[in-house]
């Protein structure tokens, strides 16, 4: 008789294995969204804002290359 389980012990058809994989992917997605939200909500350093302002001023003055 043949063994109908994979090395992880899940059924060969993968019903429970697929559900477990979906749950893992969903958990990863939730964590990635949380990390992204944290980065987006971090304050922008003043020095960086100054660099952006100067670049905007140069662009509007026509002082580009």
C-alpha positions as CSV (number, residue, x, y, z in Angstrom):
1,X,0.0,0.0,0.0
2,X,1.2,3.5,-0.8
3,X,1.7,6.3,1.8
4,X,-0.7,9.2,1.0
5,X,1.0,11.8,3.2
6,X,3.8,14.1,2.4
7,X,6.9,14.4,4.7
8,X,5.1,17.1,6.7
9,X,2.3,14.8,7.5
10,X,-0.4,16.7,5.6
11,X,-2.8,14.8,3.3
12,X,-1.5,14.4,-0.2
13,X,-4.5,16.3,-1.7
14,X,-3.3,19.3,0.4
15,X,-6.7,20.5,1.7
16,X,-5.5,21.2,5.2
17,X,-2.0,22.1,3.9
18,X,-3.5,24.7,1.5
19,X,-5.6,26.2,4.3
20,X,-2.5,26.4,6.5
21,X,-0.5,28.1,3.7
22,X,-3.3,30.6,3.2
23,X,-3.4,31.4,6.9
24,X,0.4,31.9,6.9
25,X,0.2,34.2,3.9
26,X,-2.6,36.2,5.5
27,X,-0.5,36.6,8.7
28,X,2.5,37.7,6.7
29,X,0.3,40.2,4.8
30,X,-1.0,41.6,8.1
31,X,2.5,42.0,9.5
32,X,3.8,43.7,6.3
33,X,0.9,46.2,6.3
34,X,1.6,47.0,10.0
35,X,5.3,47.5,9.3
36,X,4.4,49.7,6.2
37,X,2.0,51.8,8.3
38,X,4.7,52.4,10.9
39,X,7.2,53.6,8.3
40,X,4.7,55.8,6.6
41,X,3.7,57.4,9.9
42,X,7.3,58.2,11.0
43,X,8.2,61.9,11.0
44,X,10.3,63.2,8.2
45,X,13.6,64.7,9.4
46,X,13.9,68.5,9.1
47,X,17.2,68.2,7.1
48,X,15.4,66.0,4.5
49,X,12.6,68.5,4.2
50,X,15.1,71.3,3.7
51,X,16.7,69.3,0.8
52,X,13.3,68.8,-0.8
53,X,12.4,72.5,-0.5
54,X,15.7,73.5,-2.1
55,X,15.2,71.0,-4.9
56,X,11.7,72.4,-5.5
57,X,13.0,75.9,-5.6
58,X,15.7,75.0,-8.1
59,X,13.1,73.3,-10.2
60,X,10.7,76.3,-10.3
61,X,13.5,78.8,-10.9
62,X,14.5,76.9,-14.1
63,X,18.0,76.3,-12.6
64,X,18.1,72.7,-13.8
65,X,20.8,71.1,-15.9
